[in-house]
């Protein structure tokens, strides 16, 4: 690579000071042009952010210009009338250079093994050398074009597939900075260039429906768009055991540790045991018969639980709530006969279990469709919870006030979940799936990404140990919605549970082939643990002081010169830093074709309004 330079066309100065990796270079007066022609190509002149080559023996040390200034230099200019030499003064230009790698044996290597010497010459890099420094694909395998090196027209930046996609990626930038285009560009090229996904799964969490159009990302993706308002739309596939995860449902239902959680755990286990029976419907019918028989001698309890019974039986498919209420209202407590239950129209009293069929004849409990109830997991779980609540309150083994709030919260979460998830063994059918949360309410928007992340991580964890070529890639746009550690909308336990799940993925997921990509306009809101564990960063314009501080703390390998550029980056320009690059580099990301762009473009109001 060094032998490529012939003559002094790219020579710009010499080293005057070396202090560790910080080098001071004096720029020759004839090297102050903005650009230089080299072998028919235009090479950018010396400027902040540019690159210099500093020969040292058989190697060439490479550095980036971080500062540009001039200093006054004293030198002999002329002799005075008395014959003495009079000192004259003039200004010389200097640049501060931070070295970060070297060319050795025609190959660029990141890291420092040698340092330049004082009086070493300094050269500009040719376009071919620039490409080798900023596109480290020769040593690491195939790569793809991300964009152009800012300030160097025609110099492509190509990143290696393995170093980029076998990593956690963070894409950050204010609204309108171009981060959505960058996210879409990366994965559009990735999915477009692959010969096949093989054993890889790509799942995109899309909060605003930006990636659902047919041409966005790829044509063969599967789109899931459930709705909490109508219950319509394709539901998200989850494992068969999803509804029986005690830890998660205890968190969702905000169950207290001492009283409510044990009760909920028993209910969930009971429902699971029923599903494993040969005839769940017949067993449920027997449970209901037993529940009604136990009202013998407990007339006042029936009076108190009328509403509970209506809610219980209304869960059975096909039951008419109006008829159900009338059937329960036809039964009253007969105080003259030791508060026994009494059927108003027939006068039949409930003295023993044998009287149940006649006293509760209008309820038609024997002919209810318990088989359909057993096949509907959310309905079955709510049924069992309400059944055991009625049973326990009647026997005075629990206090109504302690468990009733849990039942309401648990029932509400189950009903929301029934609109969003569908248990199945096969999981996501397509290798590329987009989950649109456009029609999902705010509370569930925080829960769905957690459910998907847990499901995908567990799936990949099980197969990743045996299938070495497999991987799972979870991409979350607007990630501050789910990875915030300062959210006040939820309980502290639930927030900790959610963050711990994602933190485990970023810390341990790489071992199993599970990779996380987050895109956000507020990096300061994201958990510092997650932010600092990203392997590669694409940093667009950020102007908020808190966001800038969060980036400076998390991204340890970004230099001060590039960090100072973050607030003034133009649209589409970003600083790429991490394991896929040799040094933080400013890249102008290619804009996707209109039909492939996510639905996040700026509105042309002047054209719409007919002004300007």
Secondary structure as UniProt FT lines:
FT   HELIX           2..4
FT   TURN            7..10
FT   STRAND          11..19
FT   TURN            20..21
FT   STRAND          22..27
FT   HELIX           29..31
FT   STRAND          35..38
FT   TURN            39..40
FT   STRAND          41..44
FT   TURN            48..49
FT   STRAND          51..56
FT   TURN            57..58
FT   STRAND          59..79
FT   TURN            81..82
FT   STRAND          85..104
FT   TURN            105..106
FT   STRAND          107..110
FT   TURN            118..119
FT   STRAND          121..124
FT   HELIX           127..134
FT   TURN            136..140
FT   STRAND          143..149
FT   TURN            150..151
FT   TURN            153..154
FT   STRAND          156..160
FT   HELIX           161..165
FT   STRAND          169..172
FT   TURN            175..176
FT   HELIX           179..193
FT   TURN            198..199
FT   STRAND          200..206
FT   TURN            210..211
FT   TURN            214..215
FT   TURN            219..220
FT   STRAND          222..224
FT   TURN            228..230
FT   STRAND          236..238
FT   TURN            240..241
FT   HELIX           242..244
FT   HELIX           246..252
FT   TURN            253..254
FT   TURN            257..259
FT   HELIX           260..275
FT   TURN            278..279
FT   HELIX           280..293
FT   TURN            294..297
FT   HELIX           299..304
FT   HELIX           306..313
FT   TURN            314..315
FT   TURN            317..318
FT   HELIX           321..329
FT   STRAND          331..334
FT   HELIX           335..337
FT   TURN            338..339
FT   STRAND          340..343
FT   TURN            344..346
FT   HELIX           353..355
FT   HELIX           356..359
FT   HELIX           361..363
FT   HELIX           365..367
FT   HELIX           370..375
FT   HELIX           377..394
FT   TURN            395..396
FT   HELIX           400..420
FT   STRAND          421..423
FT   STRAND          432..436
FT   TURN            438..439
FT   HELIX           442..464
FT   TURN            465..466
FT   TURN            468..469
FT   STRAND          471..476
FT   TURN            477..478
FT   HELIX           479..481
FT   HELIX           492..512
FT   STRAND          514..520
FT   HELIX           523..525
FT   HELIX           528..532
FT   STRAND          536..539
FT   HELIX           545..554
FT   TURN            556..557
FT   HELIX           560..565
FT   HELIX           566..568
FT   TURN            571..572
FT   STRAND          573..578
FT   TURN            579..580
FT   STRAND          585..589
FT   HELIX           594..596
FT   HELIX           605..609
//
